């Protein structure tokens, strides 16, 4: 690692009850506040918390509106206009500074080959500090495998020196020395440039920030075993589209606390996306015949989850990956590829289409489950393409399905090639069930049991506590 000096860049009826009610509506006196200090303090804290939560929601909604992906047809992936991260730049700049670091990848040892970037500023520093980190394709002629260029700008000359940088052989740490809220603005732009040729490999590429947005760009022409990207409060954008010389990743772990996670993610290896209060919106892209998807795991607390799949670019062969998509209170929607297991769970609504593929063996694991509490839930399984089952087995001859909802409307659509036993019921509310090719039918108030076809061994179970159930299996 070496450091070079670079010039700064520009850039809530009786009389007694009435008296009681009147007393309840009278404002509390200071003496009553003194008699019940804990209740008074609790009310103040609840009010402050409500203001903070509203501000947090407003801030995130504004960020999502600025950076949401625009839906396009999958055939246009190659020309897809990538969203840009629009962090609020400083309105006026009076001083700037640039830094430059260089790193080379060392191979041959037994230790994992890795490189790390970390921005660990105090969370409250967002008042004064902002910016982004971008992993970009470098130039073939650059002298090192990884170059890091930083541009620091501020409207206060004394703030420039509050950016503290510590560099080691395979890591760069950035820290903003925040002391107290001030009417100042400091921004930093970090460019991590990967030399595209000769092509390099890393076991671990780790980029973590507290406040800064993070972008992983395309055309990087590197191979990474484990890509880790985290931004606590910033937006995270992964732009790995169909492209020549892509960034090939085997395991991707992306996480945020209150920022949004957006982009185009490769369907290879294990994909793990975690978010607490932000939204997740991404598209799965399969652009290499050697890609082998193993697992998709997406989880949020309050944030919505939207996943799209570029099916035109997917291979017509069996898949055996597992998918677990869960949210505590957010909606789940999109188009998902089904492998051996698909599990969707939320307290809110689900609206998904699920594309199926053939199976290698008729008794391979084949499990599909949804669990919801409230809302309107639409689940639509799609037929596999003929090429996907040519020489293989239909996924609908041995599928285990469970759809459970508490206070919700459940709408389920299965294709005509599904055959097996059916057991569906609702405790309170109407049941609308439609299908053909049925025998051994038992029907009553709020339930139906039947067998569809003669050769399938699939099982279909659905239950709603209170709401509506609308199920159709096959063509009507």
C-alpha positions in Angstrom: 0.0 0.0 0.0 1.2 3.5 -0.8 -0.2 6.9 -0.6 0.0 9.6 -3.2 -0.8 13.3 -3.0 -3.5 14.4 -5.4 -4.8 17.9 -6.1 -8.3 18.7 -4.8 -11.2 18.1 -7.2 -14.0 20.4 -8.1 -16.8 19.1 -8.3 -59.7 9.2 24.4 -75.4 9.0 32.7 -75.3 10.1 35.7 -74.4 13.5 37.2 -71.5 11.9 38.9 -70.4 10.3 35.7 -70.7 13.7 33.9 -68.6 15.3 36.6 -66.1 12.5 36.1 -66.1 12.9 32.4 -65.7 16.7 32.7 -62.8 16.1 35.1 -61.2 13.8 32.6 -61.3 16.4 29.9 -59.8 19.2 32.1 -56.1 19.8 31.5 -53.9 18.5 34.1 -52.6 21.2 36.5 -49.0 21.6 37.4 -49.8 20.1 40.9 -51.2 17.0 39.2 -48.0 16.8 37.1 -46.0 16.8 40.4 -48.3 14.1 41.8 -47.8 11.9 38.8 -44.3 12.7 37.6 -43.7 9.4 36.0 -46.9 9.5 33.9 -46.0 13.1 32.8 -42.5 12.2 31.8 -43.8 9.1 30.0 -46.2 11.2 27.9 -43.4 13.5 26.9 -41.2 10.6 25.9 -44.0 9.1 23.8 -44.6 12.4 22.0 -41.0 12.8 21.2 -40.8 9.2 20.0 -43.8 9.7 17.7 -42.1 12.8 16.2 -38.9 10.9 15.6 -40.7 8.0 14.0 -42.6 10.3 11.7 -39.5 12.1 10.7 -37.7 8.8 10.0 -40.6 7.5 7.8 -40.7 10.8 5.9 -37.0 10.7 5.4 -37.0 7.1 4.1 -40.0 7.6 1.9 -38.3 10.6 0.2 -35.2 8.6 -0.3 -37.2 5.7 -1.9 -39.0 8.0 -4.2 -35.8 9.4 -5.5 -34.1 6.1 -6.1 -36.8 3.5 -6.9 -36.2 1.2 -9.9 -38.2 1.8 -13.0 -39.8 -1.5 -14.3 -38.7 -2.5 -17.8 -39.0 -5.6 -19.9 -36.4 -8.2 -19.3 -35.3 -7.9 -22.9 -34.1 -4.4 -22.2 -31.8 -5.4 -19.3 -28.7 -4.7 -21.2 -29.9 -1.1 -21.9 -31.4 -0.7 -18.4 -30.9 2.9 -17.2 -29.5 2.4 -13.8 -30.9 4.4 -10.9 -28.6 6.9 -9.3 -28.1 7.6 -5.6 -29.2 11.1 -5.0 -27.8 12.0 -1.6 -28.2 15.6 -0.5 -25.0 17.4 -1.5 -23.7 20.4 0.4 -25.2 23.5 -1.2 -22.1 25.6 -0.8 -18.5 24.5 -0.8 -15.6 26.7 0.3 -12.9 24.1 0.7 -12.0 20.7 -0.7 -9.3 18.0 -0.3 -8.4 14.9 -2.2 -6.6 11.7 -1.0 -5.4 8.7 -2.9 -4.4 5.2 -1.7 -3.1 2.2 -3.6 -3.4 -1.6 -2.8 -2.1 -4.7 -4.5 -3.6 -8.2 -4.1 -1.2 -10.7 -2.6 -1.7 -14.4 -3.5 0.0 -17.6 -2.5 -0.6 -17.8 1.2 -3.1 -19.9 3.2 -5.0 -16.9 4.6 -8.1 -15.6 2.8 -7.4 -12.9 0.2 -9.5 -10.0 1.3 -9.9 -6.2 1.2 -12.1 -4.0 3.5 -13.5 -0.5 3.5 -15.2 0.8 6.6 -16.8 4.1 7.4 -17.6 4.1 11.1 -18.8 7.7 11.9 -21.2 8.3 14.9 -24.9 7.8 13.9 -25.8 11.4 14.9 -23.2 12.8 12.5 -25.8 12.6 9.6 -26.7 16.1 10.6 -23.4 17.3 9.2 -21.9 14.5 7.2 -23.0 12.8 3.9 -21.7 11.2 0.8 -21.3 7.9 -1.0 -18.9 5.0 -1.7 -18.7 3.6 -5.2 -17.0 0.4 -6.3 -16.1 1.1 -9.9 -14.2 -0.3 -12.9 -10.8 1.2 -12.9 -8.4 1.7 -15.8 -6.3 -1.0 -17.2 -3.3 1.3 -17.0 -3.6 2.0 -13.3 -0.5 1.0 -11.4 -2.2 -1.0 -8.6 -5.0 -3.6 -8.3 -7.1 -1.3 -6.2 -7.0 2.5 -6.1 -9.1 4.5 -3.7 -9.7 8.1 -4.5 -11.4 10.4 -2.0 -12.8 13.9 -2.5 -13.8 15.7 0.6 -15.8 19.0 0.4 -17.1 21.3 3.1 -18.6 24.7 3.7 -16.4 25.2 6.7 -12.6 25.0 6.4 -12.2 23.6 9.9 -14.4 20.5 9.0 -11.9 19.1 6.4 -9.6 17.9 9.1 -12.5 16.0 10.9 -12.3 13.3 8.2 -9.8 10.8 9.7 -8.4 8.1 7.4 -6.4 5.0 8.6 -4.9 2.7 6.0 -3.4 -0.8 6.3 -2.2 -3.4 3.9 -5.7 -4.6 3.0 -8.1 -2.1 4.5 -9.1 1.5 4.6 -11.0 3.0 7.5 -12.8 6.4 7.4 -14.2 8.2 10.5 -15.9 11.6 10.8 -15.0 13.2 14.1 -18.5 14.5 15.0 -18.8 16.5 18.2 -22.1 18.3 18.2 -24.8 19.5 15.6 -23.5 22.5 13.8 -24.7 24.5 10.8 -22.1 23.0 8.6 -22.0 20.5 5.8 -19.3 18.1 4.9 -19.5 15.5 2.1 -17.1 12.8 0.9 -17.1 10.8 -2.3 -15.1 7.6 -2.1 -14.2 5.9 -5.4 -12.8 2.3 -5.1 -11.4 1.5 -8.5 -10.7 -2.1 -9.4 -8.2 -2.6 -12.2 -10.1 -4.9 -14.8 -7.0 -6.5 -16.3 -5.4 -8.8 -15.4 -8.5 -10.2 -13.8 -8.2 -10.6 -10.0 -9.9 -12.8 -7.4 -10.8 -12.0 -3.8 -12.1 -14.4 -1.1 -13.7 -11.4 0.7 -14.6 -7.9 -0.5 -16.2 -6.1 2.4 -17.6 -2.5 2.2 -19.4 -1.2 5.2 -20.7 2.3 6.0 -22.6 4.0 8.8 -23.9 7.1 6.9 -22.7 6.9 3.4 -24.6 5.5 0.4 -23.0 2.5 -1.3 -22.9 1.6 -5.0 -21.5 -1.6 -6.5 -21.1 -1.0 -10.2 -21.0 -3.4 -13.2 -18.3 -4.3 -15.7 -15.8 -4.9 -12.9 -14.3 -8.1 -14.3 -13.3 -9.5 -10.9 -14.3 -12.7 -9.1 -15.3 -12.4 -5.4 -16.1 -15.4 -3.2 -17.9 -13.4 -0.6 -19.2 -9.9 -1.3 -20.3 -8.1 1.9 -22.0 -4.7 1.6 -23.7 -2.8 4.5 -24.9 0.7 5.0 -26.7 1.5 8.3 -28.4 4.7 7.2 -27.5 5.0 3.6 -29.0 3.6 0.4 -27.3 0.5 -1.1 -27.4 0.0 -4.8 -26.0 -3.2 -6.5 -25.7 -2.8 -10.3 -24.7 -6.2 -11.6 -26.7 -6.3 -14.8 -26.2 -8.5 -17.9 -22.9 -7.3 -19.1 -19.6 -8.2 -20.5 -16.8 -8.7 -17.9 -19.2 -8.7 -14.9 -18.4 -8.9 -11.3 -18.7 -12.7 -10.6 -19.8 -13.3 -7.0 -20.4 -16.7 -5.3 -22.0 -15.4 -2.1 -23.6 -12.0 -1.6 -24.6 -10.6 1.8 -26.2 -7.1 1.7 -27.7 -5.4 4.8 -29.0 -2.1 6.0 -30.7 -0.7 9.1 -32.8 2.2 7.7 -31.6 2.6 4.2 -33.1 1.0 1.1 -31.5 -1.9 -0.8 -31.9 -1.7 -4.6 -30.5 -3.1 -7.7 -29.7 -6.0 -10.0 -28.4 -9.1 -8.1 -26.8 -12.2 -9.7 -28.5 -15.5 -9.2 -25.5 -17.4 -8.2 -24.5 -19.1 -4.9 -26.1 -17.7 -1.8 -27.9 -14.3 -1.7 -28.7 -12.9 1.8 -30.4 -9.5 2.1 -31.4 -8.0 5.5 -33.1 -4.7 6.3 -34.8 -3.3 9.4 -36.7 -0.2 8.5 -35.8 0.3 4.8 -37.3 -1.2 1.7 -35.9 -4.0 -0.5 -36.4 -3.7 -4.3 -34.2 -5.8 -6.6 -34.2 -7.9 -9.7 -32.6 -11.4 -10.0 -30.4 -11.8 -13.1 -29.1 -15.1 -14.4 -26.6 -14.4 -17.1 -24.0 -17.2 -16.9 -24.7 -20.8 -17.8 -22.4 -21.9 -15.1 -24.3 -20.0 -12.4 -25.8 -22.3 -9.7 -28.3 -20.6 -7.4 -28.2 -22.2 -3.9 -30.3 -19.9 -1.7 -32.3 -16.6 -1.6 -32.9 -15.2 1.9 -34.5 -11.8 2.3 -35.8 -10.3 5.5 -37.1 -6.9 6.8 -38.9 -5.6 9.8 -41.0 -2.7 8.6 -39.8 -2.4 5.0 -41.6 -3.7 1.9 -40.0 -6.4 -0.2 -40.2 -6.4 -4.0 -38.3 -9.0 -6.0 -38.4 -9.3 -9.8 -36.8 -12.1 -11.9 -35.5 -11.6 -15.4 -36.9 -15.0 -16.7 -35.8 -14.5 -20.3 -32.2 -14.9 -19.2 -32.7 -18.0 -17.0 -31.8 -21.5 -18.1 -34.5 -24.0 -19.0 -33.4 -26.7 -16.5 -34.4 -27.8 -12.9 -33.5 -25.6 -10.0 -33.0 -26.8 -6.4 -32.3 -23.6 -4.5 -34.2 -22.6 -1.3 -36.0 -19.2 -0.9 -37.0 -17.7 2.4 -38.7 -14.2 2.1 -39.9 -12.8 5.4 -41.0 -9.5 6.7 -42.5 -8.5 10.1 -44.8 -5.8 8.9 -44.0 -5.1 5.3 -45.6 -6.3 2.1 -44.1 -9.0 -0.1 -44.6 -8.9 -3.9 -42.9 -9.7 -7.1 -42.0 -12.6 -9.4 -39.9 -15.4 -7.8 -38.2 -18.6 -9.1 -39.2 -21.8 -7.3 -36.5 -24.3 -6.5 -36.8 -27.0 -3.8 -38.3 -24.8 -1.1 -40.1 -21.4 -1.2 -41.3 -19.9 2.1 -43.0 -16.5 2.3 -44.1 -15.0 5.7 -45.4 -11.5 6.8 -47.9 -9.8 9.1 -49.0 -7.9 6.1 -49.9 -8.8 2.4 -48.3 -11.1 -0.1 -48.8 -10.7 -3.9 -46.5 -12.9 -5.8 -46.2 -14.9 -9.0 -43.9 -18.0 -8.7 -42.2 -19.5 -11.7 -41.6 -23.2 -11.5 -39.0 -25.4 -13.1 -38.7 -29.1 -13.7 -37.2 -31.5 -11.1 -34.3 -33.9 -11.4 -36.2 -36.6 -9.5 -39.9 -37.1 -8.8 -39.2 -37.3 -5.1 -36.8 -34.4 -4.8 -37.8 -31.9 -2.0 -40.5 -29.6 -3.4 -42.1 -27.4 -0.7 -44.1 -24.2 -1.1 -45.5 -22.3 2.0 -47.0 -18.9 2.7 -48.0 -17.5 6.1 -49.8 -14.2 6.5 -51.8 -12.3 9.2 -53.7 -9.5 7.5 -54.3 -8.0 4.1 -55.1 -9.3 0.7 -52.9 -12.1 -0.5 -52.5 -13.3 -4.0 -50.4 -16.4 -4.8 -50.1 -17.5 -8.4 -48.0 -20.5 -9.4 -46.9 -20.5 -13.1 -46.4 -23.6 -15.3 -42.8 -24.5 -16.1 -41.6 -24.0 -19.6 -41.7 -27.1 -21.8 -37.9 -27.0 -22.1 -37.6 -27.1 -18.3 -39.3 -30.5 -18.0 -38.0 -32.0 -21.2 -36.2 -35.1 -19.9 -37.0 -34.1 -16.3 -40.1 -34.3 -14.0 -43.1 -31.9 -13.5 -42.9 -30.1 -10.2 -46.7 -30.4 -9.7 -46.8 -34.2 -9.2 -45.1 -34.2 -5.9 -45.4 -30.7 -4.4 -46.2 -30.0 -0.7 -48.2 -26.7 -0.3 -49.4 -24.9 2.8 -51.1 -21.5 2.7 -52.2 -20.1 6.1 -53.8 -16.7 6.8 -55.4 -15.2 10.0 -57.4 -12.1 9.2 -57.0 -11.9 5.4 -58.3 -12.6 2.0 -56.5 -15.5 0.4 -56.4 -15.9 -3.4 -54.5 -18.9 -4.8 -54.1 -20.0 -8.4 -52.4 -23.2 -9.4 -51.9 -24.5 -12.9 -53.7 -27.3 -14.7 -50.7 -29.7 -14.4 -51.1 -29.9 -10.6 -52.5 -33.2 -9.3 -52.9 -34.5 -5.7 -55.0 -34.2 -2.6 -56.8 -31.0 -1.5 -57.7 -29.9 2.0 -58.9 -26.3 2.4 -61.1 -24.5 5.0 -62.1 -21.2 6.5 -63.5 -20.6 10.0 -65.3 -17.3 9.4 -66.0 -16.1 5.8 -66.8 -17.4 2.3 -65.0 -20.2 0.5 -64.9 -20.1 -3.3 -63.2 -23.2 -4.7 -63.1 -24.0 -8.4 -61.4 -26.9 -10.2 -62.1 -29.9 -12.5 -60.9 -33.5 -12.6 -62.0 -34.0 -9.0 -63.0 -37.2 -7.2 -63.4 -38.3 -3.5 -65.0 -34.9 -2.9 -66.1 -33.9 0.6 -67.7 -30.5 0.9 -69.3 -28.7 3.8 -69.7 -25.3 5.3 -66.4 -23.6 5.0 -64.3 -26.6 3.9 -63.5 -28.9 1.0 -61.5 -32.1 0.6 -60.9 -33.7 -2.7 -58.4 -35.5 -4.9 -57.5 -34.0 -8.3 -56.3 -36.5 -11.0 -55.2 -40.1 -10.5 -51.4 -40.0 -10.6 -50.2 -37.0 -8.7 -49.0 -37.2 -5.2 -49.0 -33.5 -4.4 -50.7 -32.2 -1.2 -52.5 -28.8 -1.0 -53.5 -27.4 2.4 -55.0 -23.9 2.9 -56.6 -22.3 6.0 -58.0 -18.9 6.8 -59.3 -17.9 10.3 -61.4 -14.9 9.4 -61.7 -13.4 5.9 -62.2 -14.8 2.4 -60.8 -17.8 0.5 -60.7 -17.9 -3.3 -58.9 -21.0 -4.8 -58.7 -22.1 -8.4 -56.6 -25.1 -9.5 -56.3 -25.7 -13.2 -58.3 -24.4 -16.2 -62.1 -23.7 -15.7 
